[in-house]
Amino acid sequence: MPSSGGGLVRYFDEYKSRVVIKPLHVIILIGIVIIIILALHARGV
């Protein structure tokens, strides 16, 4: 019986990134950017 994969390759199984960013770090970074923007608006920049 031939395989039923249809020639599809699943690349996400083969690739592992060296840089892993946790969701908490992204949220913290967004918070820091928002604080910087608010501080710049408060100073009138």
Order of alpha helices (4+ residues) and beta strands (2+ residues): alpha
